[in-house]
């Protein structure tokens, strides 16, 4: 964070931004190691979701700027991939420390642009993001190849992993630090150069992360940043120098990017939307289950791809509903920078309208509104995009509030008589990102984990996001591609394998005639 004087007033200005014609700071592009002001005539406003005040502007980069960014990545690729992996590791070891040293500033930026509570924002930066960078620092061991000596007389085979070239990342708004950090650190330590396009709604955090990477010693051109919406995304899908695209976001965008990028011969990994079910068995620990459900449904105002947005109460556990409602009522809805805030605002007024209309659609289709978070008034933040915790019960699979991802603080509740019935419901839902079961019975948990067709499963763990040594394994309608983000799969995504077979014969073992059959 630097301070600039604007209209005789000292205002905090995020790194990578500079004065625009008014007091609103603009977000810069990062091209070839320089933070530069875009020459575009098209700008988008960035809003504080708690007030809807404009806190910055972000450019839609011009074609010329986007070409300059990719050219910079291409020029930097050869020297960067030739740099020893130990040198690349050292840069990222310094980087993880710089992120830790700047957690407060990064968290403030997240709360300002994205709205989540400061405590949650710090969790986004420390708990989740830094671990991926730390994992990337183990790359010298993780990138080891394989060897098989003496596959035939005097012949050995070995493989090694190599980077693939220029890679690109397209990020969503809901985790401004964590998701960009799923992308460029692993890609870059593997030896690739990287083009990032952050979410146009929350670009500030990525810009500060890029500045910290520069400070850690990343050479110019190894990371470039462009901004924009559809044109920037299509540019990434089409540019021939870009070999791989990592995308996280909604289904319409993710399907489009997967199709367009794949048609252009690129690798694409595309993490998309979700409808995560929490199954509550009657033998579960009631107190733990209710607390975990409430936290996972309403934390970050439900704007997490792993939020538990759907609960299935099996058998008599349905009697716990009144307590679930009471516990949910106790959450405090407030601006993210206010002490004690539990539920933050939604990202935009449009998101608020959409969430409220999905709540109404549930009511219209016969669901029971046990808790209504619409018309939540937050004192001092009357213009914010607030929706309080909302619970709809008696929901059936055909209702719109069940078929659509709501991405707000709304828990839809279904009931089932048996575990089999719950599993069938979940396996018929098109999404396969995450799920959780609450039970004290090991056999029930085992049956569930084996039969449910979902990528990430928690047993008494409400948000089972895997640590970076594993991979983020969302499946079915929540993912397109072959290899998931981070972990061993993430390294496979950003590398290719070269296989060398060599024969070194002793001088007296000369081949005496040509072999015209396929050698074995
Ligand atoms: P979004 O799809 O609107 O935006 C994501 C990115 O795609 C942005 O950079 C945006 O500029 C671009 N984009 C948006 N619409 C586009 C279009 N039609 N064509 C081309 N590009 C487009 O997503 P969001 O609202 O920022 O994020 C919320 C979504 O992301 C939710 O659906 C959530 O479930 C999902 N998400 C998934 C994961 C996961 O790992 N599965 C993680 C976080 C968020």
Boltz pocket constraint, residues with backbone or C-beta under 6 A from the ligand:
constraints:
  - pocket:
      binder: B
      contacts: [[A, 170], [A, 171], [A, 172], [A, 173], [A, 174], [A, 175], [A, 197], [A, 198], [A, 199], [A, 200], [A, 228], [A, 229], [A, 230], [A, 233], [A, 234], [A, 248], [A, 249], [A, 250], [A, 251], [A, 252], [A, 253], [A, 254], [A, 256], [A, 271], [A, 272], [A, 273], [A, 274], [A, 304], [A, 305], [A, 405], [A, 407], [A, 433], [A, 472], [A, 474], [A, 478]]
      max_distance: 6.0
